[in-house]
Amino acid sequence: MGLPVSGYAFAPCSQPSVPVLGRSSTFPVHRIYCVGRNFSEHAREMGAEVPRGSPVFFMKPADAIVTGSVVPYPSATDDLHHEVELVVALGRDAHGIVAAQDALSLVFGYAVGLDLTRRDLQAQAKEKRLPWDTSKGFDASAPISAIVPAEVSGHDFDRRLWLRVNDKLRQQSSLTDMVFSVPDIIHELSRLFALRAGDLVFMGTPAGVAALHRGDRFSAGVDGLVEFSGEVAA
Ligand code: MN
């Protein structure tokens, strides 16, 4: 009877990963960064100032991603909201601060995702000036499409981002309307965090956020890039 000398006390959780379009390998998720208030029309609808200076960041856990088509309705909310967003997937580590003009070299590819939000809990947190973790970083709060490799898609942001719920258009905007561009955001994040291959960045949502109910069907996409669909569990 010897003492154990190595190994985990119990089996670690499995590595969250996202399918990559056209490849058999998947994208292993390290962290999920999210940008707040990156479209001025959405900032206004949330009663916020159009941001100047630094972007707003928050995070979700890596295992918040949903790659299947059924999204569970979360506990502890009566006001689940959709926020459709471009997602940037990083395929290289940053070594210190990344200049905006070098930032796209870190990009592995692009996807579209939903930054699901417990809007009632977020409103309470804002009122009390408390953190957003319970309103943003909950389980299954990040449904995401397959990732399109940048070597296939290029870095073209003159594309329309959209979301339909039960076949009605809810949100749409050109990606050129983002306040902070993808290179800007990668630069700003690299000042604050050690960016790694496997990081995802949800780039913020345009106007039109609204409730998702049990049984709702959604489809989301970026024209000419990728789309995905699913439903909220009944
Ligand atoms: Mn968002």
Boltz pocket constraint, residues with backbone or C-beta under 6 A from the ligand:
constraints:
  - pocket:
      binder: B
      contacts: [[A, 34], [A, 35], [A, 36], [A, 83], [A, 85], [A, 115], [A, 202], [A, 204], [A, 205]]
      max_distance: 6.0
